[in-house]
């Protein structure tokens, strides 16, 4: 972590806001803003959060699903403890692995309403490589949706813009009736990240 990056983070509006409001990550505001605009998560929903660590999106999802919903957070890294009443389950694992998918299916016990993924790859610093890795993560989230998302469910995933991004959109449009791209205000302006919101999953 460079001193310059650390100083920029400390000055960041959403970083300061997250600390003040006890969110684990500035990324929480991305999901809050997306949910306000598009009404993604509702009371009682079952939600799977892929690439959840440190837990910013899972925190927001828990607030939205209420006491009768469920949030399953999945990550190779440790997810911070959640304040919940048995409505959160953390899975330590690689969501690109088949074994992790089986664990998700076991924990949820039924098809879920929403799948989220704000996952980012380990950055190499090479734009094309990082973009390809990001799209591969998004494709794995799409693959999981085919197994655990209920008919007419919602998928929200992040991917880096670049040559493969349009191919990713084509694959998503084959599985969902409504697909759009969006970027919440809390995304950094210089970031190449883009969010894909896919509604109305078509279960074959």
C-alpha positions as CSV (number, residue, x, y, z in Angstrom):
1,X,0.0,0.0,0.0
2,X,1.6,3.3,-1.1
3,X,1.5,6.4,1.0
4,X,-0.2,8.3,-1.8
5,X,-3.0,5.7,-2.0
6,X,-3.4,5.7,1.8
7,X,-3.7,9.5,1.8
8,X,-6.2,9.5,-1.0
9,X,-8.3,6.9,0.8
10,X,-8.3,9.0,4.0
11,X,-9.6,12.0,2.1
12,X,-12.2,10.0,0.3
13,X,-15.8,11.1,1.1
14,X,-17.2,7.6,1.2
15,X,-14.3,6.1,3.2
16,X,-14.9,8.7,5.9
17,X,-18.7,8.1,5.7
18,X,-18.2,4.3,6.1
19,X,-16.1,4.8,9.2
20,X,-18.7,7.2,10.7
21,X,-21.7,4.9,9.9
22,X,-19.9,1.6,10.8
23,X,-19.9,0.0,7.4
24,X,-17.0,-2.3,6.7
25,X,-16.2,-0.7,3.3
26,X,-16.9,2.4,1.2
27,X,-18.3,-0.1,-1.3
28,X,-21.4,-0.4,0.9
29,X,-22.6,2.9,-0.6
30,X,-22.5,1.4,-4.1
31,X,-25.1,-1.2,-3.2
32,X,-27.1,1.3,-1.2
33,X,-27.3,3.6,-4.2
34,X,-28.0,0.8,-6.6
35,X,-30.8,-0.5,-4.3
36,X,-32.3,2.9,-3.9
37,X,-32.5,3.4,-7.6
38,X,-33.5,-0.1,-8.8
39,X,-35.1,-1.7,-5.7
40,X,-33.0,-4.8,-6.0
41,X,-33.4,-6.3,-2.5
42,X,-36.7,-6.6,-0.6
43,X,-37.8,-7.8,2.8
44,X,-37.7,-11.6,3.1
45,X,-35.3,-12.1,0.2
46,X,-32.7,-14.8,0.1
47,X,-29.4,-13.2,-1.2
48,X,-26.0,-14.6,-2.1
49,X,-23.1,-12.2,-2.0
50,X,-20.1,-13.5,-4.0
51,X,-16.7,-12.1,-3.2
52,X,-18.2,-10.7,0.0
53,X,-15.1,-9.8,2.1
54,X,-14.7,-7.7,4.1
55,X,-18.6,-7.6,4.2
56,X,-19.8,-4.2,3.1
57,X,-22.4,-5.5,0.6
58,X,-23.5,-8.2,3.0
59,X,-24.1,-5.6,5.7
60,X,-26.4,-3.6,3.4
61,X,-28.2,-6.8,2.2
62,X,-28.9,-7.8,5.8
63,X,-30.4,-4.4,6.5
64,X,-32.7,-4.8,3.5
65,X,-33.8,-8.5,3.9
66,X,-35.0,-8.1,7.5
67,X,-35.6,-10.9,10.0
68,X,-37.2,-13.3,7.6
69,X,-34.6,-13.1,4.9
70,X,-31.2,-14.7,4.5
71,X,-27.8,-13.4,3.3
72,X,-25.0,-15.9,2.3
73,X,-21.6,-14.3,2.0
74,X,-18.9,-16.2,0.1
75,X,-15.2,-15.3,-0.1
76,X,-11.8,-16.9,0.1
77,X,-10.9,-14.2,2.6
78,X,-12.4,-13.7,6.1
79,X,-15.7,-11.9,6.2
80,X,-16.0,-9.7,9.3
81,X,-18.7,-10.7,11.9
82,X,-22.2,-9.5,11.2
83,X,-24.8,-8.2,13.6
84,X,-27.7,-10.5,12.7
85,X,-30.3,-12.8,14.2
86,X,-29.3,-15.9,12.3
87,X,-30.0,-14.3,9.0
88,X,-26.3,-14.4,7.8
89,X,-24.2,-17.3,6.9
90,X,-20.5,-16.9,5.8
91,X,-18.9,-19.5,3.5
92,X,-15.1,-19.5,3.3
93,X,-14.3,-20.7,-0.2
94,X,-13.6,-19.9,-3.8
95,X,-16.9,-19.2,-5.6
96,X,-15.4,-20.4,-8.8
97,X,-15.1,-24.0,-7.3
98,X,-17.9,-26.6,-7.7
99,X,-17.6,-27.5,-4.0
100,X,-18.4,-24.0,-3.0
101,X,-21.5,-24.0,-5.2
102,X,-22.7,-27.2,-3.4
103,X,-22.2,-25.5,-0.1
104,X,-24.2,-22.5,-1.2
105,X,-27.0,-24.8,-2.4
106,X,-27.0,-26.6,1.0
107,X,-27.1,-23.5,3.1
108,X,-29.9,-21.7,1.2
109,X,-32.0,-24.9,0.8
110,X,-33.9,-23.3,-2.0
111,X,-33.5,-21.0,-5.1
112,X,-32.5,-17.5,-4.1
113,X,-34.0,-14.1,-5.0
114,X,-30.8,-12.1,-5.6
115,X,-27.2,-12.8,-6.5
116,X,-24.6,-10.0,-5.9
117,X,-21.0,-9.8,-6.8
118,X,-18.7,-6.8,-6.3
119,X,-15.7,-9.1,-6.6
120,X,-12.5,-7.8,-8.1
121,X,-9.5,-9.9,-9.3
122,X,-6.0,-9.5,-7.9
123,X,-4.7,-6.7,-10.0
124,X,-1.6,-7.2,-12.2
125,X,-1.3,-3.6,-13.3
126,X,-1.8,-4.8,-16.9
127,X,-5.1,-3.4,-18.1
128,X,-6.0,-6.2,-20.6
129,X,-5.1,-9.0,-18.1
130,X,-7.1,-7.3,-15.3
131,X,-10.1,-6.8,-17.5
132,X,-10.1,-10.4,-18.6
133,X,-9.8,-11.6,-15.0
134,X,-12.7,-9.4,-14.0
135,X,-14.9,-10.7,-16.7
136,X,-14.0,-14.3,-15.7
137,X,-15.2,-13.6,-12.2
138,X,-18.4,-12.1,-13.5
139,X,-18.9,-15.2,-15.8
140,X,-18.6,-17.4,-12.7
141,X,-21.2,-15.4,-10.9
142,X,-23.5,-15.9,-14.0
143,X,-22.8,-19.6,-13.8
144,X,-23.8,-19.8,-10.2
145,X,-27.0,-17.9,-11.0
146,X,-28.0,-20.7,-13.4
147,X,-27.8,-23.1,-10.5
148,X,-29.2,-21.2,-7.5
149,X,-31.2,-18.2,-8.7
150,X,-35.0,-18.6,-8.8
151,X,-37.1,-17.9,-11.9
152,X,-37.4,-14.1,-12.4
153,X,-34.6,-13.5,-9.9
154,X,-32.0,-10.6,-10.1
155,X,-28.3,-10.6,-10.7
156,X,-26.0,-7.7,-10.0
157,X,-22.3,-8.0,-10.9
158,X,-19.3,-5.9,-11.4
159,X,-16.9,-6.1,-14.3
160,X,-14.2,-4.0,-15.8
161,X,-14.9,-2.3,-19.1
162,X,-12.9,-3.4,-22.0
163,X,-12.8,-5.7,-25.1
164,X,-14.5,-8.6,-23.3
165,X,-17.2,-6.6,-21.6
166,X,-19.6,-6.7,-24.6
167,X,-19.2,-10.5,-24.8
168,X,-20.2,-10.7,-21.2
169,X,-23.3,-8.7,-21.7
170,X,-24.3,-11.0,-24.6
171,X,-24.0,-14.0,-22.3
172,X,-26.1,-12.3,-19.6
173,X,-28.8,-11.3,-22.1
174,X,-29.2,-14.9,-23.0
175,X,-30.3,-15.7,-19.5
176,X,-32.2,-12.6,-18.4
177,X,-35.1,-10.6,-20.0
178,X,-33.9,-7.2,-18.8
179,X,-30.2,-6.2,-18.7
180,X,-28.7,-2.8,-18.2
181,X,-25.3,-1.3,-17.2
182,X,-25.0,1.4,-14.5
183,X,-22.4,3.1,-12.4
184,X,-23.3,4.4,-8.9
185,X,-22.1,7.9,-7.8
186,X,-19.8,6.3,-5.2
187,X,-17.8,4.5,-7.9
188,X,-14.5,6.4,-8.4
189,X,-14.6,8.5,-11.6
190,X,-11.3,7.1,-12.9
191,X,-12.4,3.5,-12.2
192,X,-13.1,1.2,-15.2
193,X,-15.6,-0.8,-13.1
194,X,-19.2,-1.1,-14.4
195,X,-22.2,-2.8,-12.8
196,X,-24.5,-5.0,-14.7
197,X,-28.1,-5.2,-13.4
198,X,-30.0,-8.2,-14.8
199,X,-33.6,-8.8,-14.0
200,X,-36.1,-11.5,-14.7
201,X,-33.9,-14.6,-14.9
202,X,-35.2,-17.2,-17.4
203,X,-35.0,-20.6,-15.8
204,X,-34.9,-23.2,-18.6
